[in-house]
Amino acid sequence: MRDFSGRTAFVTGGASGIGLALGRAFGAAGMKVMLADVETGALDAAVKSLRDITPDVRGIACDVADADSVARAAQATFDAFGHVHVICNNAGVAAPGGIETLSLDNWRWVIDVNLLGVLYGIRSFLPHIRAHGEGGHIVNTASMAGMSGGLGFSPYTATKFAVVGMSEGLSAELKPHGIGVSVLCPHFVRTGIASSGRNRPAHYGPSATYDPASRAGLIAAEINKCVEAGIDPADVAARVLSAIRNDELYVFTHPRMRDLVDGRFAAIAAAMDAVSERD
Ligand SMILES: NC(=O)c1ccc[n+]([C@@H]2O[C@H](COP(=O)([O-])OP(=O)(O)OC[C@H]3O[C@@H](n4cnc5c(N)ncnc54)[C@H](O)[C@@H]3O)[C@@H](O)[C@H]2O)c1
């Protein structure tokens, strides 16, 4: 999709961090923007802040872990702006814990938001994009955690690998229909992700506790520091717009992460070679 002007973008997790930066970048490119988020106070502030860029911005309260809530947000977007062209399934949460914290509540919450939330977005908008026939683009936010298991046995890693896999499959299926798919895989970005617990609904129980001196505790502390030192979300948004324009599937933001991916693929290739030698 090379032409943004006059088209419409829908962004989940649009009240903060990468989602808010995406909304700003789409607005600056002449698009109409619907920001969707579960944190309504931050959402209102985000919408107000975008009005400096474009009058065509709205906000909708939406819990991406709830299929009906996403369907209602989609309908509100069609009602407000008509045809929708760019969907960013971006809302996400992180819950710390590794083998020390096998909390089913953590796993269910992170899977519901990070994985099923992406599915619900696709399900609510894809038939509409196919029907209007003007082309479109779906951006699913994964992470470098979806390219390498560096964050250990965590629901976050599991969901981000899943989002990469489903985006690859979706891209192949939608190519003949003129609809692009990108999967965004940033490393650390300066956002509110380390305080994801602010949006944890009570029905998932309290955040799991863990010993700060455990591996999970040390990883969590390190991650918080890295997020604070992360890149500007605006740089991530600029990469996403360029990827939509050029119809790129993989969207990376941190070139030095190449080593991480190379290391994983080298181990996989070596294991494949070992099988070939045995046959
Ligand atoms: N910040 C990083 O270092 C980093 C790195 C890689 C990937 N990511 C991914 O980027 C995406 C955006 O996160 P961010 O870093 O901007 O964090 P953020 O916390 O600043 O923004 C996330 C937004 O999602 C919203 N949200 C949370 N649960 C929701 C729900 N159930 N329904 C609707 N909205 C919900 C939050 O209210 C918040 O506005 C996430 O998918 C995250 O996993 C972030």
Ligand as a Chemical Component Dictionary entry (heavy atoms), coordinates in Angstrom:
data_LIG
# 
_chem_comp.id                   LIG 
_chem_comp.type                 NON-POLYMER 
_chem_comp.pdbx_formal_charge   0 
_chem_comp.three_letter_code    LIG 
# 
loop_
_chem_comp_atom.comp_id 
_chem_comp_atom.atom_id 
_chem_comp_atom.alt_atom_id 
_chem_comp_atom.type_symbol 
_chem_comp_atom.charge 
_chem_comp_atom.model_Cartn_x 
_chem_comp_atom.model_Cartn_y 
_chem_comp_atom.model_Cartn_z 
_chem_comp_atom.pdbx_ordinal 
LIG N1  N1  N 0  8.609  -1.883 24.429 1  
LIG C1  C1  C 0  9.362  -2.871 23.978 2  
LIG O1  O1  O 0  10.575 -2.966 24.299 3  
LIG C2  C2  C 0  8.763  -3.878 23.034 4  
LIG C3  C3  C 0  9.626  -4.738 22.336 5  
LIG C4  C4  C 0  9.080  -5.681 21.476 6  
LIG C5  C5  C 0  7.710  -5.754 21.291 7  
LIG N2  N2  N 1  6.895  -4.919 21.987 8  
LIG C6  C6  C 0  5.451  -5.040 21.763 9  
LIG O2  O2  O 0  4.936  -3.785 21.372 10 
LIG C7  C7  C 0  3.527  -3.783 21.629 11 
LIG C8  C8  C 0  3.147  -2.449 22.252 12 
LIG O3  O3  O 0  3.703  -2.368 23.562 13 
LIG P1  P1  P 0  4.463  -1.080 24.087 14 
LIG O4  O4  O 0  5.884  -1.462 24.233 15 
LIG O5  O5  O -1 4.112  0.100  23.310 16 
LIG O6  O6  O 0  3.890  -1.025 25.577 17 
LIG P2  P2  P 0  2.874  0.007  26.262 18 
LIG O7  O7  O 0  2.537  -0.603 27.571 19 
LIG O8  O8  O 0  3.437  1.369  26.230 20 
LIG O9  O9  O 0  1.612  -0.044 25.301 21 
LIG C9  C9  C 0  0.767  -1.161 25.265 22 
LIG C10 C10 C 0  -0.671 -0.678 25.142 23 
LIG O10 O10 O 0  -1.528 -1.822 25.065 24 
LIG C11 C11 C 0  -2.666 -1.567 25.874 25 
LIG N3  N3  N 0  -3.292 -2.806 26.284 26 
LIG C12 C12 C 0  -2.872 -3.707 27.200 27 
LIG N4  N4  N 0  -3.778 -4.699 27.342 28 
LIG C13 C13 C 0  -4.781 -4.429 26.471 29 
LIG C14 C14 C 0  -5.985 -5.076 26.158 30 
LIG N5  N5  N 0  -6.360 -6.212 26.764 31 
LIG N6  N6  N 0  -6.784 -4.521 25.220 32 
LIG C15 C15 C 0  -6.437 -3.357 24.605 33 
LIG N7  N7  N 0  -5.304 -2.686 24.887 34 
LIG C16 C16 C 0  -4.478 -3.213 25.798 35 
LIG C17 C17 C 0  -2.116 -0.769 27.043 36 
LIG O11 O11 O 0  -3.124 -0.064 27.730 37 
LIG C18 C18 C 0  -1.113 0.134  26.366 38 
LIG O12 O12 O 0  -1.718 1.345  25.946 39 
LIG C19 C19 C 0  3.250  -4.993 22.499 40 
LIG O13 O13 O 0  2.682  -6.025 21.695 41 
LIG C20 C20 C 0  4.625  -5.417 22.971 42 
LIG O14 O14 O 0  4.701  -6.788 23.273 43 
LIG C21 C21 C 0  7.387  -3.980 22.851 44 
# 
loop_
_chem_comp_bond.comp_id 
_chem_comp_bond.atom_id_1 
_chem_comp_bond.atom_id_2 
_chem_comp_bond.value_order 
_chem_comp_bond.pdbx_ordinal 
LIG N1  C1  SING 1  
LIG C1  O1  DOUB 2  
LIG C1  C2  SING 3  
LIG C2  C3  SING 4  
LIG C2  C21 DOUB 5  
LIG C3  C4  DOUB 6  
LIG C4  C5  SING 7  
LIG C5  N2  DOUB 8  
LIG N2  C6  SING 9  
LIG N2  C21 SING 10 
LIG C6  O2  SING 11 
LIG C6  C20 SING 12 
LIG O2  C7  SING 13 
LIG C7  C8  SING 14 
LIG C7  C19 SING 15 
LIG C8  O3  SING 16 
LIG O3  P1  SING 17 
LIG P1  O4  DOUB 18 
LIG P1  O5  SING 19 
LIG P1  O6  SING 20 
LIG O6  P2  SING 21 
LIG P2  O7  DOUB 22 
LIG P2  O8  SING 23 
LIG P2  O9  SING 24 
LIG O9  C9  SING 25 
LIG C9  C10 SING 26 
LIG C10 O10 SING 27 
LIG C10 C18 SING 28 
LIG O10 C11 SING 29 
LIG C11 N3  SING 30 
LIG C11 C17 SING 31 
LIG N3  C12 SING 32 
LIG N3  C16 SING 33 
LIG C12 N4  DOUB 34 
LIG N4  C13 SING 35 
LIG C13 C14 SING 36 
LIG C13 C16 DOUB 37 
LIG C14 N5  SING 38 
LIG C14 N6  DOUB 39 
LIG N6  C15 SING 40 
LIG C15 N7  DOUB 41 
LIG N7  C16 SING 42 
LIG C17 O11 SING 43 
LIG C17 C18 SING 44 
LIG C18 O12 SING 45 
LIG C19 O13 SING 46 
LIG C19 C20 SING 47 
LIG C20 O14 SING 48 
# 
